[in-house]
Amino acid sequence: MSDLSLFDLKGRKALVTGAAVGIGRGCALALARAGADVAVVDRDAAAGTKTAEEIRSQGGSSLFVACDVTDKSQVQAMVEQVVAQFGRLDIAVNNAGIAILGADEEIDQAAWDKVVAVNLTGTFLCAQAAAQQMIRQTPTEGKIINIASMSATIANCNASYDASKAGVVHMTKTLAAEWGRYNINVNCISPSYVLTPMHASTPLVVRQRIRQLTPLGHVQRPEDLHGAVIFLASAASDYVTGLDLMVDGGHTLNAWLTPLTRSVPPRVTPQQETVQLKHDLQVLGWPFDAEGINPDVHPEIADAFKAAFGVRE
Ligand SMILES: NC(=O)c1ccc[n+]([C@@H]2O[C@H](COP(=O)([O-])OP(=O)(O)OC[C@H]3O[C@@H](n4cnc5c(N)ncnc54)[C@H](O)[C@@H]3O)[C@@H](O)[C@H]2O)c1
């Protein structure tokens, strides 16, 4: 006897925002491989189109929809386009997000506003438009999954990013409480450091430090989130709502930032960590070296990472 059908997404209609590369692309691939039809939503049409093609080339059903999640009319039109193509909307993964690094005593208001506009307001606009559709359709139900961050819980990046992600976690709880009456589950996933184009500038010494501070011992890859997104998108999570599912290899458990000793090698090698990252950098046309590091990176970003982890080269 098997209960694996609990995770089956065959016939389900999904959208993923920010799905051209990185975590969003990983979520889109995972949902498609579990059987869902998936709309790849992104403001980057060139890269987003490639990801939709990639899903189709693997036998899935996918379309690309251009959308800037900070613009309410674009978000409404995006959901309409997805429903025109798929007939309904069962799963919405609200993943599009940005970080603008900089010391908080100096950062200007425009940077703050931009981060909050994408990460918090954009996530709300997408959740709202998805819920409106899920409420309209018969049967009325759906799964909304917001991508937050461990930065919602620990002070990790800077104020605009951390506060916007804390906002996503609490907004998720409020929406879960409100929309349960429509059989809409609203949950979020909080990753740690994931090797995506957002981290193409993370220096090697910092990656090594992350490995040392993470009980499961490797730097997170987009595919390390596949199980979590399938769980929250499927019937397996029908009685789960308002959850902030931390998927961090135990990173946030290591409260004293103590380098850990290992007894066996981690499941993933440093070479395997960068497979998806290199794919994404190639799609974006960004240069990268053998370690998947963009050599054009601004030195101040690399320095900010080193300072945050207390490492010197
Ligand atoms: N990489 C990490 O370490 C990490 C950790 C925790 C949480 N997250 C979160 O995961 C999500 C994805 O991060 P990532 O690392 O894959 O980022 P990424 O920069 O690699 O990719 C982000 C994607 O979102 C798209 N995007 C950005 N702004 C948009 C907008 N206004 N409208 C539509 N699309 C937009 C980009 O074009 C890109 O395709 C973000 O919300 C991020 O905050 C990332």
The ligand as an SDF file (V2000), in Angstrom:
LIG
                    3D

 44 48  0  0  0  0  0  0  0  0999 V2000
   19.2170   33.0360   -2.2780 N   0  0  0  0  0  0  0  0  0  0  0  0
   19.0570   33.0450   -0.9840 C   0  0  0  0  0  0  0  0  0  0  0  0
   20.0060   32.8510   -0.2190 O   0  0  0  0  0  0  0  0  0  0  0  0
   17.6910   33.2490   -0.3700 C   0  0  0  0  0  0  0  0  0  0  0  0
   17.5230   32.8810    0.9680 C   0  0  0  0  0  0  0  0  0  0  0  0
   16.2810   33.0430    1.5610 C   0  0  0  0  0  0  0  0  0  0  0  0
   15.2280   33.5560    0.8270 C   0  0  0  0  0  0  0  0  0  0  0  0
   15.4190   33.9120   -0.4720 N   0  0  0  0  0  0  0  0  0  0  0  0
   14.2680   34.4460   -1.1940 C   0  0  0  0  0  0  0  0  0  0  0  0
   13.9260   33.5700   -2.2400 O   0  0  0  0  0  0  0  0  0  0  0  0
   13.3740   34.2990   -3.3320 C   0  0  0  0  0  0  0  0  0  0  0  0
   14.1580   33.9930   -4.6010 C   0  0  0  0  0  0  0  0  0  0  0  0
   15.5220   34.3150   -4.3770 O   0  0  0  0  0  0  0  0  0  0  0  0
   16.6720   33.8980   -5.3920 P   0  0  0  0  0  0  0  0  0  0  0  0
   17.8880   33.7590   -4.5730 O   0  0  0  0  0  0  0  0  0  0  0  0
   16.2190   32.8000   -6.2680 O   0  0  0  0  0  0  0  0  0  0  0  0
   16.7890   35.2710   -6.2190 O   0  0  0  0  0  0  0  0  0  0  0  0
   17.3880   35.5500   -7.6640 P   0  0  0  0  0  0  0  0  0  0  0  0
   17.8260   36.9690   -7.6490 O   0  0  0  0  0  0  0  0  0  0  0  0
   18.3540   34.5130   -8.0350 O   0  0  0  0  0  0  0  0  0  0  0  0
   16.0850   35.4050   -8.5910 O   0  0  0  0  0  0  0  0  0  0  0  0
   14.9690   36.2370   -8.3770 C   0  0  0  0  0  0  0  0  0  0  0  0
   14.0310   36.1840   -9.5680 C   0  0  0  0  0  0  0  0  0  0  0  0
   12.9600   37.0820   -9.2750 O   0  0  0  0  0  0  0  0  0  0  0  0
   12.7620   37.9490  -10.3770 C   0  0  0  0  0  0  0  0  0  0  0  0
   12.2240   39.2240   -9.8930 N   0  0  0  0  0  0  0  0  0  0  0  0
   12.8480   40.1470   -9.1080 C   0  0  0  0  0  0  0  0  0  0  0  0
   12.0460   41.2020   -8.9080 N   0  0  0  0  0  0  0  0  0  0  0  0
   10.8930   40.9500   -9.5770 C   0  0  0  0  0  0  0  0  0  0  0  0
    9.6810   41.6610   -9.7560 C   0  0  0  0  0  0  0  0  0  0  0  0
    9.4980   42.8870   -9.2430 N   0  0  0  0  0  0  0  0  0  0  0  0
    8.6940   41.0960  -10.4840 N   0  0  0  0  0  0  0  0  0  0  0  0
    8.8630   39.8770  -11.0430 C   0  0  0  0  0  0  0  0  0  0  0  0
    9.9920   39.1560  -10.9310 N   0  0  0  0  0  0  0  0  0  0  0  0
   10.9940   39.6860  -10.1990 C   0  0  0  0  0  0  0  0  0  0  0  0
   14.1370   38.0950  -11.0190 C   0  0  0  0  0  0  0  0  0  0  0  0
   14.0230   38.5000  -12.3860 O   0  0  0  0  0  0  0  0  0  0  0  0
   14.6940   36.6930  -10.8540 C   0  0  0  0  0  0  0  0  0  0  0  0
   14.3220   35.8490  -11.9290 O   0  0  0  0  0  0  0  0  0  0  0  0
   13.4300   35.7630   -2.9170 C   0  0  0  0  0  0  0  0  0  0  0  0
   12.2020   36.1330   -2.3520 O   0  0  0  0  0  0  0  0  0  0  0  0
   14.5180   35.7760   -1.8570 C   0  0  0  0  0  0  0  0  0  0  0  0
   14.3780   36.8420   -0.9700 O   0  0  0  0  0  0  0  0  0  0  0  0
   16.6250   33.7620   -1.0900 C   0  0  0  0  0  0  0  0  0  0  0  0
  1  2  1  0
  2  3  2  0
  2  4  1  0
  4  5  1  0
  4 44  2  0
  5  6  2  0
  6  7  1  0
  7  8  2  0
  8  9  1  0
  8 44  1  0
  9 10  1  0
  9 42  1  0
 10 11  1  0
 11 12  1  0
 11 40  1  0
 12 13  1  0
 13 14  1  0
 14 15  2  0
 14 16  1  0
 14 17  1  0
 17 18  1  0
 18 19  2  0
 18 20  1  0
 18 21  1  0
 21 22  1  0
 22 23  1  0
 23 24  1  0
 23 38  1  0
 24 25  1  0
 25 26  1  0
 25 36  1  0
 26 27  1  0
 26 35  1  0
 27 28  2  0
 28 29  1  0
 29 30  1  0
 29 35  2  0
 30 31  1  0
 30 32  2  0
 32 33  1  0
 33 34  2  0
 34 35  1  0
 36 37  1  0
 36 38  1  0
 38 39  1  0
 40 41  1  0
 40 42  1  0
 42 43  1  0
M  CHG  2   8   1  16  -1
M  END
$$$$
